[in-house]
Amino acid sequence: MKREDYISWDEYFIAVALLSAERSKDPNTRVGACIVDNNNKILATGYNGAPIGYNDDDFAWDRDGDFLNTKYAYVCHAELNAILNSHADLRDSKLYVYLFPCNECAKAIIQAGIKEVIYVCDKYKDTDTVIASKKMFDTCGVTYREYKMKGKTINIDL
């Protein structure tokens, strides 16, 4: 008889996204993303961080202040990093991510051909960037759904 307490595919891929977020050096917001195909094969992962070749010790991680002295001018979001990290065709794939994507990431998601976004948190739902994302997703046929965390804990000793 097989085990019955194994995790679902959604739990697995959300966990991969959450684990990927642990690579982020952002002191305030850590986001990870995981892209999978229709056969539940991981195509790419990403997290919010500096572009390759840009030393993330050389710029501020501040959230407030002059734009050029904040992280927002330099950090790539997890969704974009996952798309850029992929060497596969992403058409008809799914993206798992903690935060609902911003409008800039939504553009990249649509352009890559990703057809579904599964997210955990929509805390910026009333902002223009997320309203624009949903408008683009709705217009372009990208579905999205909230993943409800179940409070399950998985411990990994490294």
Disulfide bonds with the S-S distance in Angstrom:
none
